[in-house]
Amino acid sequence: MGQPPRATDDDRIAAACAQVQSGGAPLAGASSALVRELGLSASPDGASERAITDDQTNVSVVVGEQFIVKWFRRPASPDRGSQLVEHLAAVGFTATPALLGRRVSSAGTLASVHRFLPDTQDGWTWCIDETLADLDSAGASTWPAAVGRLAGELAVGLATPSTIDLQPLRGTTSGEVVRDAALLEIAAAATLPQLPTLHGRVSDGRQLTLLLRQIDLPVVELLTNVPTALIHADLHVGQILRWANGLAVVDFDGDPARPDEAASPLPFDRDLAHLLVSVELVGSAAAKRRDSDEGTADWTRKARSALLESYRATLNSAGLGRLHYPELLALLELSQLAREYSYAVNFLPRFAYASAEAVRRRLNQ
């Protein structure tokens, strides 16, 4: 009897797409096959592959320590991530791994290949480690200013026209629209159960409504013509990689918990609010690791201030200070805290203490 026909690269890739979309992992060799099919490498079947094991919505595999293949659980349509990375490359923003190719069907993008950055750590690792060292030595953290500068450069890039997107600023929104959406987020979180914080304390979602008293809602409601664009939409410190050549921002697919927003233009302060709240979560994580919250509130205040100052300075130096509205930012931060609270209850209970502790610290300010 003859030997069965050997699977081609295309067969392997098609099988991997089906496997991932059904909840599994890509077949061994499929990621290397995609790299070859795109003409990126002539690597033989024996090219090394290793899966990225961090919590991810999709499945990522490193090939030959040169490429990273992302297999989508659901076809990306529209493929906002690829569109934004290509746009940023066109305007000269280089602090993100280059997009090298995609596997596309009529349903959307099935897989993408980016340049792999060696020796990386995501921000939930390196930011917390640096914060622990700073808290133990009573030193001032330098990383928040660097992250703020990167976020500002990202906002400038997203707002700059390119050959990929001639009009990245997609109209405007108003303070009233943002207020209504934020109040819905906060009201939803207020119905959720209590979460443990540190040292036996608890936090209640209803406390978020108390924090609303710190927001000048009448001023927010008067805001008009707030510029919007396709922003990162899931910009937390975990998306900031540190590698041999500096910092890089990744994962432009949007908030996995809010797929309805994937194609929606949003205010730039949404990204900033998410990033600032994630700094508060870093503070919570550091306090838990130290088994002490001594100095955490002061560190959090200074870190947030440094990030915000650096972000504003970057926008202003590019003549784009109009992308930032302090009144709107305060409300969007509270809305993001509500999202973090809800996400922790429903999907990530082991990290629930972080958002609960952030709410408690804010109430005690």
C-alpha angles and dihedrals in degrees: 000000000000124000117262113256114273115249113254125223089256091053091051093048094048091048091049092051091052092045094051094045089054091055101266136109126270116266117261110270095020094105092051088047091056091050089053094045090055090053093243097124140003090216114155125240090273096068110135118258129186130174123233104240100194119112105282137163091220132030122264127192127186113221121202091336087280107081137037117209119202116201112198120226087210126022108266108237113187092024096214093167095059092041093053095045091050091047092050091049089052092056093047101259103146102170094101131069111270118253107235103177148324142224106228135184133176087272094058139265112345099180139357135201124216134178109270117236111214126225095017131165123189120232096254085067108034098035092051092046092051092045091052090052091048093049092048092050096036087235128146117257115238098187098078091063091049091050091047090053091050091049090050092050089049091052091049090050093048090051096048119094117242140173087264095051117017093184110031092163101083104197125282142283133207137239090247093058092049091045093053093050092046094050090053090053092049093046091051092051091048090065094056125100126263119281126212116245123183130312095016096304124133135211127207127213088228088068087073089070089056089056089058087076088071091059121087095222096175089059091048091051091056093058116110137172095029106174117241134191142158096287129181089269096193102052110156130138091266087070092057111088123197114209141157094288100042133270131343133184120222144179109051094177094108132239108329089207091056108043088157088073096054095102097029122110108232136187115271090235088070090071091044092050092051092050094048092049090050088056087058089052089052088056091051092049092048091050091051092050091050091043086227134086093199108136094003096112092050092045091049093051093050094043093051091047093051093049093047094047092050092047093051093047091052093051092046093050088056092048091247103112088127089076090073128070115180093200092053093045093060092055093044090052090055090047089052091050088054090051091049090049092050094045091050093052094048106033115007111035093159088066095040093105091066098065092036090054091048090055091049093050091051092052090051094052 
